[in-house]
Amino acid sequence: MITIKKIAIYAILTGAAGLFCSKMALAGIPIEHWTQASGVQVYLVQSPAIPMVDVQIDFDAGSRRDPPEQAGLASVTASMTSKGVLASARPVSGTAEPALDENGLSEAWADLGASFGAGASSDRLSFSLRSLTYPDLLGKATQLAARQLGEPAFPDAIWQRERERLNAAIREANTRPATLAGRAFAAAVYGQHPYGFEMTEATLARISVADMKALYSSLILPCRAKVTIVGAVTREQADGLVTQLFSRLPANASAGVPTACPPLPAVAEVIPLDKPVEKRIAFDSAQAHVLIGQPGVKRSDPDFFALTVGNYILGGGGFVSRLSNEVRQKRGLSYSVYSYFSPGLHAGAFTLGLQTRPDQASQAVQVSREVVASFVAKGPTETELQAAKDNLIGGFALRLDSNRKLLDNVANMAWNDLPLDYLDTWTQQVQKVSVKDIRAAFARVLQPETMVTVVLGATESAN
């Protein structure tokens, strides 16, 4: 039971978390990694400063595996896992456990002062558990999480209600200029690749509870899981926690030896653009929305650090970026202008975005294109590079100043098969980047002459 005293102690100890993680960032982060007999890959960072644990479970079941006619399947499947669990029996004791509807499940988590939920991105379907590590709480939280992970009910009546709620949200989103611009941009950049799929009322109408169960039974398996744990648990405790979490899912081991999962179908790569695409969308808006870009790179790209540092200079550094200097400060065309890469298992988009007065849209587009073309051709100056390194390296500790941030970073390492010393060497990798490296990387990756340009809300005179 959670008492007021425990809550007070937790509140006090939470203040030490940032200091602890900052020290870890400076001293090196010891990441333990092992594979269980079931095939689950486990990554652990022991963080004893507060009696708390964060767990993330990742599966290759994101929206990139959605059928085109059922875009949104991964997302709604993840959401529906919180809508109730089936009646069952405990794996060891055989004690009967009654079914829980969505209200009962929510109340059970509230009683524990813990949380467990799921969500889907383009590449992953992920579950997250957070709990205090007091013995009378963690075991119960893990047991409840195991039920939700292994025995979701997927009640059809709730799905019918949720589908109507999502339909209403889609209709509302379709009134927003940013939604319309983003949709046109994704369609032009990704073409028929799943990264460009969009959940609509039509695709939701084709998704049934049976489809969710089929996805779940084929993709949510221990042998497909990567589990990241950060918190006040030992390796032995973490191993037991993971074993219990997966105790309600079908095993995939023989005589204690991990058995490989059947391979999943390959997903095609994003096709590069071979010509420029320009879309002008009429919309009655106080601001014109501008998006410029193209397919970018995978997370595994060898020039990841050169592109990261280079983009900070180009448009990722806020008001100190080159785009901001040329578009905002010199010409006053936009309050904010930005650029970023979205690397994933496939080539996520390189995106440049801004909002401007409708009558200034064409000028803003022209200036932005010129800045990108110049950067690709010439790269940054040594002064710009040193300033970027100072900012990125100086702010590195802030990337790890809480258990949640540390969990995100280690889970990213696990998902992308990065070396275990990745965080320890991050600042060294940034420091090694040269002007030559950035110029070569951007010249290889970006083609300013064949980018997508979406302008929504510009006046006729701006065309």
ABEGO torsion letter per residue (X at the ends): XBBAAAAAAAAAAAAAAAAAAAAAAAAEBBBBBBBBAAGBBBBBBBBAABBBBBBBBBBBABAAABBAAABGAAAAAAAAAAAEBBBBBBAAAGBBBBBBBAAAAAAAAAAAGBBBBBBBBAABBBBBBBBBABAAAAAAAAAAAAAAAAABAGBAAAAAAAAAAAAAAAAAAAABAAAAAAAAAAAAAAEABAAABBBBAAAAAABBAAAAAAAAAAABBAAABBBBBBEBBBAAAAAAAAAAAAAABBBBBBGGBBBBBBBBBBBBBBBBBABBBBBBBBBBBABBBBBBEBBBBBAABAAAAAAAAAAAAAAAAEAABAAAAAAAAAAGABABBBBBBBBBABBBBBBBBBBBBAAAAAAAAAAAAAAAAAAAAAEBBAAAAAAAAAAAAAAAAAAAABAAAAAAAAAAAAAAGBBAAAAAAAAAAAAABBAAAAAAAAAAABBAAABBBBBBGBBAAAX
